[in-house]
Amino acid sequence: MSTPVPSVLFVCVHNAGRSQMAAAFLTHLTQGQVRVRSAGSAPADAVNPSVVEAMKESGIDISAEIPKVLTTEAVQSSDVVVTMGCGDTCPIFPGKRYVDWQLEDPAGQGVTAVRPIRDEIEVRVRALVAELLPAPEQG
C-alpha cells in the first residue's frame, strides 16, 4: 500500500524571496517525498539576488528559479498552503490546511539581512517536514 505524496504550496506576494527559500529547503530536505510548489500573488520579474546568494551559502542553488503567479488550481491541488505575508490576496478554500508564517520580507535587503530570514525559514520547514513525514517506528 502506498501513501499519497503530500503537496505543499508556499505563497508570498512576489515569489522572489521567502516562498522560494521555503520551497527550496522543502525540496532539498524531502528528496521527492513531498510535492513542492511556490507562487506569488504579484510575482516579481526575478528571484531576489540576495536570496539566491544566501541559499547558495546553505548549499542550495535557486539561481534558475523564476517567480510564478498564484493560481486557483495550485491552491486547490495542495494539501498544505503556507502563506507569508500575502494577506487578503491569498485565496482561501474550505478543507485546505493553511499555515501563516510571519516573516520579514527580504525584498530590497542585502544578503546580511536575508541570512536570519533564511535560517528562520529553514527551522520552520524542518518542523513541517517532521509533521508531513513522521519518522518510521523504531522497534
C-alpha positions as CSV (number, residue, x, y, z in Angstrom):
1,M,0.0,0.0,0.0
2,S,1.5,3.3,-1.0
3,T,0.6,6.5,0.8
4,P,-0.1,9.6,-1.3
5,V,2.6,12.2,-1.7
6,P,1.8,15.3,0.4
7,S,1.6,18.5,-1.5
8,V,2.8,21.9,-0.2
9,L,2.3,25.3,-1.7
10,F,4.4,28.3,-0.4
11,V,2.8,31.7,-1.2
12,C,4.1,35.2,-0.7
13,V,3.5,38.4,-2.7
14,H,6.4,38.5,-5.1
15,N,7.5,34.8,-5.1
16,A,11.1,36.2,-5.2
17,G,12.3,35.5,-1.6
18,R,10.5,33.8,1.3
19,S,8.4,31.3,-0.7
20,Q,11.4,30.5,-3.0
21,M,13.6,29.8,0.0
22,A,10.9,27.7,1.7
23,A,10.3,25.7,-1.4
24,A,14.0,25.1,-2.0
25,F,14.5,23.9,1.6
26,L,11.5,21.5,1.5
27,T,12.6,20.1,-1.9
28,H,16.1,19.6,-0.6
29,L,15.1,18.0,2.7
30,T,12.4,15.7,1.3
31,Q,14.1,14.5,-1.9
32,G,10.8,14.0,-3.8
33,Q,8.8,12.7,-0.8
34,V,6.7,15.9,-0.9
35,R,5.3,17.7,-4.0
36,V,6.6,21.3,-3.6
37,R,5.4,24.5,-5.3
38,S,5.7,28.2,-4.7
39,A,3.9,31.2,-6.1
40,G,3.1,34.8,-5.6
41,S,0.0,37.0,-5.8
42,A,2.1,39.6,-7.7
43,P,5.2,37.8,-8.9
44,A,8.4,39.8,-9.4
45,D,10.5,39.5,-12.6
46,A,13.2,37.5,-10.9
47,V,14.3,35.9,-7.7
48,N,16.0,38.4,-5.3
49,P,19.8,38.1,-5.9
50,S,20.5,38.4,-2.1
51,V,18.1,35.4,-1.6
52,V,20.0,33.4,-4.3
53,E,23.3,34.2,-2.6
54,A,22.0,33.3,0.9
55,M,20.7,30.0,-0.3
56,K,23.9,29.2,-2.1
57,E,25.7,29.6,1.3
58,S,23.4,26.8,2.5
59,G,24.4,24.6,-0.4
60,I,21.2,25.1,-2.4
61,D,21.2,26.7,-5.9
62,I,18.0,28.5,-6.7
63,S,19.5,30.7,-9.4
64,A,17.4,29.1,-12.1
65,E,14.1,29.6,-10.3
66,I,11.5,32.0,-11.8
67,P,8.7,33.7,-9.8
68,K,5.3,32.1,-10.7
69,V,1.8,33.6,-10.5
70,L,-0.5,32.1,-7.8
71,T,-3.3,30.1,-9.4
72,T,-6.5,28.8,-8.0
73,E,-5.5,25.3,-9.3
74,A,-2.3,25.4,-7.4
75,V,-4.1,26.1,-4.1
76,Q,-6.8,23.5,-4.8
77,S,-4.3,20.8,-5.6
78,S,-2.2,21.4,-2.4
79,D,-2.7,19.7,1.0
80,V,-0.9,22.5,2.9
81,V,-0.8,26.1,1.9
82,V,1.9,28.2,3.7
83,T,1.3,31.9,3.4
84,M,3.9,34.5,4.1
85,G,2.5,38.0,4.2
86,C,0.2,37.8,1.2
87,G,-2.8,38.8,3.3
88,D,-6.2,39.0,1.6
89,T,-4.7,38.2,-1.8
90,C,-4.3,34.5,-0.9
91,P,-7.4,32.6,-2.0
92,I,-9.0,30.5,0.8
93,F,-10.7,27.2,0.0
94,P,-12.6,25.1,2.5
95,G,-10.9,21.9,3.6
96,K,-7.4,23.1,2.9
97,R,-4.8,23.4,5.7
98,Y,-3.5,26.9,5.9
99,V,-0.4,28.0,7.9
100,D,0.7,31.6,8.0
101,W,4.3,32.3,8.7
102,Q,5.0,35.9,9.8
103,L,8.5,36.5,8.3
104,E,10.3,39.7,7.5
105,D,10.2,40.4,3.7
106,P,13.7,40.2,2.2
107,A,12.8,42.4,-0.7
108,G,15.4,45.1,-1.2
109,Q,17.6,43.7,1.5
110,G,21.3,42.7,1.2
111,V,22.5,39.2,1.9
112,T,23.4,40.1,5.5
113,A,19.7,40.9,6.3
114,V,18.5,37.8,4.3
115,R,20.5,35.3,6.3
116,P,18.4,35.4,9.5
117,I,15.2,35.2,7.4
118,R,16.7,32.2,5.6
119,D,17.6,30.5,8.9
120,E,14.2,31.0,10.3
121,I,12.6,29.6,7.2
122,E,14.8,26.5,7.4
123,V,13.8,25.9,11.0
124,R,10.1,26.2,10.1
125,V,10.5,23.9,7.0
126,R,12.2,21.3,9.1
127,A,9.3,21.3,11.6
128,L,6.9,21.0,8.6
129,V,8.9,18.0,7.3
130,A,8.6,16.3,10.7
131,E,4.8,16.8,10.5
132,L,4.4,15.6,6.9
133,L,6.8,12.7,7.0
134,P,6.8,11.2,10.5
135,A,9.9,9.1,11.3
136,P,9.3,5.4,10.9
137,E,8.5,3.5,14.1
138,Q,11.6,2.2,15.8
139,G,11.2,-1.3,17.1
